[in-house]
Amino acid sequence: MGIEIKRVGIIGAGQMGSGIAQVCAAAGLDVFINDRDPARLANGIDSIEKGYARLVSKGAMEETDSRSARERITSIDTFAGLAPCDLVIEAATENEATKRDIFTSLCPVLGPDTMVATNTSSISITRLAAATDRPERFIGIHFMNPVPVMQLVELIRGIATEDQTYESAKGFIGKLGKTATMSEDFPAFIVNRILLPMINEAIYTLYEGVGSVESIDTAMKLGANHPMGPLQLADFIGLDTCLSVMQVLYEGLADSKYRPCPLLVKYVEAGWLGRKTKRGFYDYRGVNPVPTR
Ligand SMILES: NC(=O)c1ccc[n+]([C@@H]2O[C@H](COP(=O)([O-])OP(=O)(O)OC[C@H]3O[C@@H](n4cnc5c(N)ncnc54)[C@H](O)[C@@H]3O)[C@@H](O)[C@H]2O)c1
């Protein structure tokens, strides 16, 4: 019932956009990737090439396959280059105004049948769909980080999303070898509704002096069997993204239990966004990460 996706456009070449491009091209799809910042686009392509090289060195991908996958990825400067796509996935910064502006300039250049998706971690799919000219062909396709490693993809339907769009998205995720789950369109969906308040609580624990960065991360790794400590994970996700998700939860559910920790706000205001800026709860500028508090 769904349509087969062969050409995928990606807007935003940060950690998520580049990861999505990497897995799509490896699955045989043609990929067109855009970023408003040429340096971020170049970095994104570089991290895709490193990703393929890592897979080849581990014996998880043939060298010839990695070369063909790389050749299927085209960098584009303007949204006009996305016109031939069957599906365009927006993976830009977690900010509603940014995403709305993207959809406003994107839709006029697309063919009428092109599906549009957002990789938002938290923002209402129905509200974002309303910024497009095709709410029935709009859907949330929420990949997890790092995309090449994580098995899950959350699919979120907006109020107007048609069955065909949902089925096409499900088929697309299957083609990538990943598992789709369905979430209702509520703030932060399933994974981040549960995960981000836990991370925010870890930051409160640090803020109130209950433990140091190292104690909190070690406690959750060894005491709750988490593969990564919550502060390490926050740095990995990006503190700007964490704050944005907490704000969506706080405003969307109108419950004070989702209040973003003031220390998280302070780190974001300092531009300490985690790994991507080389400083967050840890400092990544040396050989080994060092706690910043
Ligand atoms: N980081 C995570 O763990 C994670 C996990 C799942 C989903 N997400 C979601 O994926 C999206 C991207 O997150 P990220 O971690 O890759 O962020 P990032 O900061 O690494 O990358 C965002 C990219 O978007 C680009 N961008 C911003 N405005 C743009 C525009 N108008 N046109 C084109 N490009 C634009 C930026 O230049 C940047 O390169 C967000 O919606 C985020 O919530 C993130």
The ligand as an SDF file (V2000), in Angstrom:
LIG
                    3D

 44 48  0  0  0  0  0  0  0  0999 V2000
   21.3440   14.4060   18.9520 N   0  0  0  0  0  0  0  0  0  0  0  0
   20.5460   13.3820   19.1690 C   0  0  0  0  0  0  0  0  0  0  0  0
   20.8500   12.4970   19.9730 O   0  0  0  0  0  0  0  0  0  0  0  0
   19.2420   13.2730   18.4110 C   0  0  0  0  0  0  0  0  0  0  0  0
   18.5690   12.0440   18.3880 C   0  0  0  0  0  0  0  0  0  0  0  0
   17.3770   11.9420   17.6520 C   0  0  0  0  0  0  0  0  0  0  0  0
   16.8830   13.0540   16.9960 C   0  0  0  0  0  0  0  0  0  0  0  0
   17.5510   14.2450   17.0490 N   0  0  0  0  0  0  0  0  0  0  0  0
   16.9810   15.3850   16.3290 C   0  0  0  0  0  0  0  0  0  0  0  0
   17.6370   15.5170   15.0730 O   0  0  0  0  0  0  0  0  0  0  0  0
   17.6960   16.9050   14.7070 C   0  0  0  0  0  0  0  0  0  0  0  0
   19.1330   17.2920   14.4580 C   0  0  0  0  0  0  0  0  0  0  0  0
   19.8830   17.0720   15.6400 O   0  0  0  0  0  0  0  0  0  0  0  0
   21.4790   16.9210   15.5950 P   0  0  0  0  0  0  0  0  0  0  0  0
   21.8750   16.2860   16.8820 O   0  0  0  0  0  0  0  0  0  0  0  0
   21.9100   16.3290   14.2990 O   0  0  0  0  0  0  0  0  0  0  0  0
   21.9120   18.4780   15.6410 O   0  0  0  0  0  0  0  0  0  0  0  0
   23.2600   19.1430   15.1070 P   0  0  0  0  0  0  0  0  0  0  0  0
   23.3940   20.4110   15.8490 O   0  0  0  0  0  0  0  0  0  0  0  0
   24.3790   18.1550   15.1270 O   0  0  0  0  0  0  0  0  0  0  0  0
   22.9210   19.4340   13.5610 O   0  0  0  0  0  0  0  0  0  0  0  0
   21.9170   20.3010   13.1380 C   0  0  0  0  0  0  0  0  0  0  0  0
   22.3050   20.7920   11.7520 C   0  0  0  0  0  0  0  0  0  0  0  0
   21.1900   21.5170   11.1870 O   0  0  0  0  0  0  0  0  0  0  0  0
   21.7360   22.5490   10.4000 C   0  0  0  0  0  0  0  0  0  0  0  0
   20.7010   23.5460   10.1260 N   0  0  0  0  0  0  0  0  0  0  0  0
   20.1290   24.4130   10.9930 C   0  0  0  0  0  0  0  0  0  0  0  0
   19.2240   25.1930   10.3410 N   0  0  0  0  0  0  0  0  0  0  0  0
   19.2270   24.7750    9.0330 C   0  0  0  0  0  0  0  0  0  0  0  0
   18.5280   25.1860    7.8820 C   0  0  0  0  0  0  0  0  0  0  0  0
   17.6560   26.2020    7.9310 N   0  0  0  0  0  0  0  0  0  0  0  0
   18.7610   24.5680    6.7200 N   0  0  0  0  0  0  0  0  0  0  0  0
   19.6680   23.5540    6.6520 C   0  0  0  0  0  0  0  0  0  0  0  0
   20.3830   23.1230    7.7150 N   0  0  0  0  0  0  0  0  0  0  0  0
   20.1660   23.7170    8.9000 C   0  0  0  0  0  0  0  0  0  0  0  0
   22.8950   23.0800   11.2520 C   0  0  0  0  0  0  0  0  0  0  0  0
   23.8160   23.8380   10.4760 O   0  0  0  0  0  0  0  0  0  0  0  0
   23.4910   21.7780   11.7740 C   0  0  0  0  0  0  0  0  0  0  0  0
   24.5170   21.2860   10.9260 O   0  0  0  0  0  0  0  0  0  0  0  0
   17.0150   17.6820   15.8420 C   0  0  0  0  0  0  0  0  0  0  0  0
   15.6590   17.8630   15.5190 O   0  0  0  0  0  0  0  0  0  0  0  0
   17.1820   16.7270   17.0150 C   0  0  0  0  0  0  0  0  0  0  0  0
   16.2130   16.9200   18.0140 O   0  0  0  0  0  0  0  0  0  0  0  0
   18.7370   14.3650   17.7250 C   0  0  0  0  0  0  0  0  0  0  0  0
  1  2  1  0
  2  3  2  0
  2  4  1  0
  4  5  1  0
  4 44  2  0
  5  6  2  0
  6  7  1  0
  7  8  2  0
  8  9  1  0
  8 44  1  0
  9 10  1  0
  9 42  1  0
 10 11  1  0
 11 12  1  0
 11 40  1  0
 12 13  1  0
 13 14  1  0
 14 15  2  0
 14 16  1  0
 14 17  1  0
 17 18  1  0
 18 19  2  0
 18 20  1  0
 18 21  1  0
 21 22  1  0
 22 23  1  0
 23 24  1  0
 23 38  1  0
 24 25  1  0
 25 26  1  0
 25 36  1  0
 26 27  1  0
 26 35  1  0
 27 28  2  0
 28 29  1  0
 29 30  1  0
 29 35  2  0
 30 31  1  0
 30 32  2  0
 32 33  1  0
 33 34  2  0
 34 35  1  0
 36 37  1  0
 36 38  1  0
 38 39  1  0
 40 41  1  0
 40 42  1  0
 42 43  1  0
M  CHG  2   8   1  16  -1
M  END
$$$$
